[in-house]
């Protein structure tokens, strides 16, 4: 008698579970403008394509925001964005910064700024911008998502971000290593500092970080060269290196005063070791 009472309930429960499971695996996309949903990180991937590079589509696909207002996505911090800054409303505010068109390849840069309650940016020395990056490839009338990193790096100062550009490094076989260059710096107490970091657009690894300029000239009178102490560096792509690998030249110049004006200059060659430009892989004789 007890079996007869519980059997319909068991069948009903199984039916409910089956229906819920079917709904959770339904691959249909709710928004007809999107062809898919991007991965949350480089490692995780679900549906890997989208129909357009429209700003709204990009923000919806990669960030899954609570809302989008004036092309700005408002979304909640998660484990992958734990080091990114939230604004006064407890949301991360992100815009599509730049889409770099490299033929059929597109590098999409997202920038997140910390803002006050009234929407104005935080303005202070450590106030900077967080960057996210996506790599997509055009295939016919849609775009395949190759990879996405929700938090690539943090750059800038005084409420502003970095200057970002594409830099290509070639080996002697004319293969191209494409990088995203971030330039930023700060000024304070008469000291200026500027730096550059290069990221691989394929796996988003940091190829090299160099402090390009550091000087106390703001503390000195223009005619007082005895006061000046500065270091300058310049990165130059090395085309057709004998190692057949992508390589760079770093020009170094240090100017200071020690009883007389001293200028130290030297040049180093760094070779791409498959992950970054490595000083240890210096090619002797070049």
C-alpha atoms as one frame of an Amber mdcrd trajectory, in Angstrom:
protein
   0.000   0.000   0.000   2.886   2.381   0.840   4.547   1.556  -2.473   1.394
   2.480  -4.351   1.266   5.832  -2.528   4.922   6.871  -3.163   5.376   5.555
  -6.715   3.505   8.457  -8.410   5.519  10.934  -6.337   8.798   9.320  -7.441
   7.736   9.404 -11.095   6.702  13.060 -10.747  10.060  13.966  -9.133  12.003
  12.277 -11.928   9.950  14.161 -14.495  10.742  17.516 -12.803  14.480  16.750
 -12.685  14.438  15.712 -16.337  12.660  18.900 -17.414  15.061  21.143 -15.442
  18.081  19.349 -16.890  16.752  19.793 -20.407  16.295  23.529 -19.849  19.794
  23.946 -18.380  21.378  22.349 -21.454  19.331  24.318 -23.960  21.944  25.885
 -26.301  19.645  28.622 -27.602  20.898  32.142 -27.022  18.414  34.471 -25.338
  19.600  37.594 -27.155  19.145  37.156 -30.909  21.996  39.603 -31.626  24.503
  37.237 -30.060  25.656  33.996 -31.559  27.276  32.724 -28.404  28.715  33.335
 -24.996  32.438  33.796 -24.476  34.651  31.968 -22.081  35.206  33.571 -18.663
  38.948  33.078 -18.897  41.678  31.722 -21.141  41.115  28.249 -19.698  37.304
  28.057 -19.712  35.226  28.160 -22.857  31.562  27.538 -23.711  30.030  28.727
 -26.985  32.927  30.387 -28.749  31.599  32.754 -31.385  29.654  35.983 -31.804
  27.995  37.722 -34.749  29.457  41.206 -34.544  31.948  43.510 -32.889  29.200
  45.841 -31.740  30.058  47.335 -28.333  26.890  46.057 -26.684  27.435  42.555
 -28.069  31.025  42.523 -26.837  30.153  43.712 -23.324  27.234  41.277 -23.033
  29.231  38.344 -24.356  32.408  38.696 -22.346  31.273  40.350 -19.098  27.603
  39.354 -18.632  26.789  42.691 -16.994  23.843  43.527 -14.776  23.208  46.530
 -17.023  24.759  48.625 -19.791  24.420  52.413 -19.627  25.974  54.725 -22.237
  28.176  51.902 -23.579  29.461  51.173 -20.047  28.943  47.715 -18.556  28.138
  47.443 -14.843  29.059  44.002 -13.573  29.806  42.203 -10.332  33.302  41.257
  -9.259  34.094  37.517  -9.363  37.098  35.267  -8.700  38.743  36.163 -12.008
  38.365  39.879 -11.354  39.140  39.822  -7.627  42.071  42.231  -8.121  40.045
  44.682 -10.198  38.631  47.770  -8.542  34.926  48.282  -7.899  33.363  51.731
  -7.982  31.334  53.363  -5.223  28.202  51.472  -6.367  30.017  48.102  -5.848
  30.085  47.403  -9.606  33.029  47.269 -11.987  32.534  49.859 -14.757  33.912
  48.709 -18.117  33.966  50.122 -21.647  35.217  48.780 -24.969  38.411  50.798
 -25.276  39.941  49.807 -28.619  39.485  47.144 -31.293  42.801  46.459 -33.011
  42.183  45.148 -36.532  44.953  42.786 -37.656  43.390  41.393 -40.817  41.075
  38.541 -39.825  42.355  38.771 -36.250  40.908  41.331 -33.852  42.317  42.204
 -30.429  39.651  43.776 -28.226  40.779  45.875 -25.282  38.369  46.597 -22.427
  39.109  49.299 -19.838  37.594  49.521 -16.345  37.677  52.783 -14.391  36.914
  53.382 -10.723  34.271  56.106 -10.387  32.608  58.057  -7.600  28.889  58.024
  -6.837  28.267  60.930  -9.222  30.037  59.069 -12.045  33.208  61.152 -12.046
  36.544  59.285 -11.988  38.609  58.850  -8.842  41.537  61.271  -9.097  44.661
  60.356  -7.103  48.189  59.077  -7.672  47.318  55.373  -7.284  44.007  55.736
  -9.182  44.471  53.808 -12.426  42.645  51.530 -14.877  42.166  47.773 -15.146
  42.398  46.089 -18.541  40.705  43.023 -19.993  41.544  41.516 -23.385  39.923
  39.261 -25.991  41.339  37.643 -29.115  38.787  36.889 -31.846  39.151  35.644
 -35.417  36.754  36.503 -38.216  35.299  33.473 -40.017  32.826  34.484 -42.695
  29.949  36.438 -41.194  30.796  35.705 -37.562  33.740  35.901 -35.169  35.337
  32.967 -33.395  36.503  33.665 -29.853  40.006  32.314 -29.416  40.730  33.528
 -25.880  39.729  36.023 -23.232  41.374  37.256 -20.032  39.173  39.184 -17.653
  42.069  40.905 -15.854  45.178  41.351 -17.961  46.908  44.181 -16.098  46.471
  47.451 -14.202  48.089  50.617 -15.557  48.034  54.390 -15.278  47.731  57.050
 -12.596  45.646  60.080 -11.599  42.412  58.426 -12.742  43.780  57.718 -16.216
  44.927  54.573 -17.965  47.880  53.822 -20.228  48.703  54.527 -23.859  48.203
  51.260 -25.724  49.481  50.272 -29.164  50.360  47.241 -31.275  54.059  46.402
 -31.726  55.290  43.574 -33.958  58.518  41.616 -33.544  59.829  39.533 -36.456
  62.249  36.645 -36.685  64.600  36.055 -39.610  61.939  33.933 -41.308  59.562
  36.907 -41.196  57.274  35.224 -38.679  55.573  37.875 -36.569  55.201  37.968
 -32.797  52.452  40.514 -32.127  52.375  42.368 -28.827  50.228  44.923 -27.058
  52.356  47.749 -25.630  51.207  49.615 -22.505  52.975  52.897 -21.678  52.373
  54.766 -18.443  54.213  56.701 -15.734  53.902  59.247 -12.975  55.312  62.560
 -11.735  55.785  63.441  -8.100  58.173  65.353  -5.855  60.222  66.493  -8.836
  60.725  62.911 -10.035  59.349  61.501 -13.266  59.056  57.844 -14.194  57.734
  56.205 -17.340  57.575  52.516 -18.213  56.425  50.155 -20.937  55.141  46.578
 -20.795  54.553  44.313 -23.789  51.983  41.479 -23.750  51.764  38.594 -26.223
  48.408  38.833 -28.029  48.290  35.030 -28.437  48.536  33.824 -24.821  48.511
  37.225 -23.040  51.834  36.543 -21.300  54.096  39.477 -20.410  56.962  39.574
 -22.904  58.976  42.268 -21.137  58.582  45.158 -18.710  61.092  48.007 -18.831
  61.347  51.301 -17.005  62.037  53.560 -19.960  62.787  56.780 -18.077  63.494
  57.762 -14.473  64.745  61.237 -13.628  64.958  63.745 -10.788  65.257  66.696
 -13.199  62.154  68.322 -11.755  64.094  68.830  -8.520  66.943  70.638 -10.273
  67.520  74.055 -11.748  67.793  73.812 -15.535  71.394  74.989 -15.472  72.444
  72.815 -12.530  73.672  69.695 -14.336  75.416  68.605 -11.102  71.971  67.820
  -9.712  70.681  65.729 -12.583  70.463  61.952 -12.183  68.498  60.098 -14.832
  68.229  56.766 -16.598  66.865  56.342 -20.114  66.044  53.124 -21.976  64.812
  52.494 -25.492  63.475  49.221 -26.906  64.146  48.565 -30.600  62.865  45.462
 -32.451  65.792  43.444 -33.813  64.927  42.342 -37.344  66.543  39.154 -38.685
  68.494  38.094 -35.601  71.126  35.325 -36.210  69.362  33.046 -33.714  66.349
  33.045 -36.127  64.185  34.031 -33.136  62.430  37.354 -32.465  64.824  39.650
 -30.592  65.004  43.169 -29.227  67.735  45.712 -28.549  67.676  47.661 -25.291
  69.638  50.926 -25.414  70.587  52.130 -21.944  71.861  55.572 -20.935  72.576
  56.763 -17.395  73.529  60.410 -16.753  74.717  61.667 -13.359  77.354  63.881
 -11.731  80.278  62.629  -9.665  82.973  65.352  -9.641  82.228  65.569 -13.350
  79.309  64.777 -15.638  79.263  61.030 -16.318  77.285  59.310 -19.068  77.151
  55.534 -19.189  75.776  53.942 -22.352  75.397  50.296 -23.277  73.326  48.043
 -25.501  71.834  44.630 -24.723  70.155  42.107 -27.011  67.349  39.973 -25.603
  65.898  36.937 -27.379  62.376  35.554 -27.255  62.597  32.187 -25.497  59.070
  31.034 -26.280  57.557  32.883 -23.351  59.243  36.254 -22.928  62.335  38.238
 -23.920  65.066  36.737 -21.794  68.334  38.424 -20.814  69.786  34.989 -20.063
  69.329  34.074 -23.726  71.681  36.872 -24.813  73.280  35.895 -28.104  77.016
  36.347 -27.685  78.750  38.384 -30.346  75.755  40.478 -31.372
